[in-house]
Amino acid sequence: MSKPKMRQKARRLLVQALYSWDMGKTDLIDIEAEFHVDNNMATVDTELFHEILFGVPKHMTEIDAAYEPYLDRDQDQLDPVSQAILRLSTYEMLHRIDVPYKVVINEGVNLAKTFGPTDAFKYINGILDRVAIAKRSIEVAANKRA
């Protein structure tokens, strides 16, 4: 299986894992173990899954601060699925410079189409686009010139 497909599967599981962590306040180690038992992790980028599952809570203040200025509502009014997608995508925007910002945005939009409420993908697209401009300005500018 290709690396991009394995990363896609990791992100799909991460939305569920981060949602579970946020809603249940379950220990991250227990969540990770549960996902390894309940899913065929042979088709998943488990390094990415582990990094982001533990990285989002560790860097949550920085992550939330990166996208919060672009919200049209208070953070606590976001639905938990959209919040999980924004945190996952913003983590990648800030800490996975090896992943092009367009890929981060596209993946976030696709996750919102799959898991989020109706039209959440439009909202998430707008927020992630602004995070990219703020946090990856050189990459965004270079892309506009290309």
For each residue, the residues with C-beta under 8 A, 3 or more apart:
1: 5 6 43
2: 5 6
3: 6 7 45
4: 7 8
5: 1 2 8 9 43
6: 1 2 3 9 10 43 44 45 48
7: 3 4 10 11 45 48
8: 4 5 11 12 107
9: 5 6 12 13 43 44 45
10: 6 7 13 14 44 45 46 48 49 52
11: 7 8 14 15 48 88 107 111
12: 8 9 15 16 111 114
13: 9 10 16 17 35 39 44 49
14: 10 11 17 18 49 52 53 84 88
15: 11 12 18 19 81 84 85 88 111 115
16: 12 13 19 20 35 115
17: 13 14 20 21 31 32 35 49 53
18: 14 15 21 22 53 56 84 87 88
19: 15 16 22 23 80 81 84
20: 16 17 23 24 26 31
21: 17 18 24 25 26 28 31 53 57
22: 18 19 25 80 83 84
23: 19 20 80
24: 20 21
25: 21 22
26: 20 21 30 31
27: 30 31
28: 21 31 32 53 54 57
29: 32 33
30: 26 27 33 34
31: 17 20 21 26 27 28 34 35 53
32: 17 28 29 35 36 49 50 53
33: 29 30 36 37
34: 30 31 37 38
35: 13 16 17 31 32 38 39 41 49
36: 32 33 39 41 46
37: 33 34
38: 34 35
39: 13 35 36 44
40: 43 44
41: 35 36 44 46 49
42:
43: 1 5 6 9 40
44: 6 9 10 13 39 40 41 49
45: 3 6 7 9 10 48 49
46: 10 36 41 49 50
47: 50 51
48: 6 7 10 11 45 51 52
49: 10 13 14 17 32 35 41 44 45 46 52 53
50: 32 46 47 53 54
51: 47 48 54 55
52: 10 14 48 49 55 56 88 91 92
53: 14 17 18 21 28 31 32 49 50 56
54: 28 50 51 57 58
55: 51 52 58 59 91 95
56: 18 52 53 59 60 63 87 88 91
57: 21 28 54 60
58: 54 55
59: 55 56 62 63 91 94 95
60: 56 57 63 64 87
61: 64 65
62: 59 65 66 94
63: 56 59 60 66 67 87 90 91 94
64: 60 61 67 68 75 87
65: 61 62 68 69
66: 62 63 90 93 94 131 134 135
67: 63 64 70 71 86 90 127 128 130 131
68: 64 65 71 75
69: 65
70: 67 126 127 130 131
71: 67 68 74 75 78 127
72:
73: 77 78
74: 71 77
75: 64 68 71 78 83
76:
77: 73 74
78: 71 73 75 82 83 86
79: 82 83 116 117 120
80: 19 22 23 83 84
81: 15 19 84 85 112 115 116 117 120
82: 78 79 85 86 112 116 117 120 123 124
83: 22 75 78 79 80 86 87
84: 14 15 18 19 22 80 81 87 88
85: 15 81 82 88 89 108 111 112 115 116 120 124
86: 67 78 82 83 89 90 108 124 127 128
87: 18 56 60 63 64 83 84 90 91
88: 11 14 15 18 52 56 84 85 91 92 108 111
89: 85 86 92 93 104 105 107 108 111 124 128 131
90: 63 66 67 86 87 93 94 128 131
91: 52 55 56 59 63 87 88 94 95 96
92: 52 88 89 95 96 99 104 107
93: 66 89 90 96 101 104 128 131 132 135 136
94: 59 62 63 66 90 91 135
95: 55 59 91 92
96: 91 92 93 99 104
97: 136
98:
99: 92 96 103 104
100: 103 104 139
101: 93 104 105 132 136 139 140 143
102: 105 106 143
103: 99 100 106 107
104: 89 92 93 96 99 100 101 107 108 128 132
105: 89 101 102 108 109 125 128 129 132
106: 102 103 109 110
107: 8 11 89 92 103 104 110 111
108: 85 86 88 89 104 105 111 112 124 125 128
109: 105 106 112 113 121 124 125 128
110: 106 107 113 114 121
111: 11 12 15 85 88 89 107 108 114 115 116
112: 81 82 85 108 109 115 116 120 121 123 124 125
113: 109 110 116 121
114: 12 110 111
115: 15 16 81 85 111 112
116: 79 81 82 85 111 112 113 120 121 124
117: 79 81 82 120
118:
119: 122 123
120: 79 81 82 85 112 116 117 123 124
121: 109 110 112 113 116 124 125
122: 119 125 126
123: 82 112 119 120 126 127
124: 82 85 86 89 108 109 112 116 120 121 127 128
125: 105 108 109 112 121 122 128 129
126: 70 122 123 129 130
127: 67 70 71 86 123 124 130 131
128: 67 86 89 90 93 104 105 108 109 124 125 131 132
129: 105 125 126 132 133
130: 67 70 126 127 133 134
131: 66 67 70 89 90 93 127 128 134 135
132: 93 101 104 105 128 129 135 136 139 140
133: 129 130 136 137 140
134: 66 130 131 137
135: 66 93 94 131 132
136: 93 97 101 132 133 139 140
137: 133 134 140 141
138: 141 142
139: 100 101 132 136 142 143
140: 101 132 133 136 137 143 144
141: 137 138 144 145
142: 138 139 145 146
143: 101 102 139 140 146
144: 140 141
145: 141 142
146: 142 143
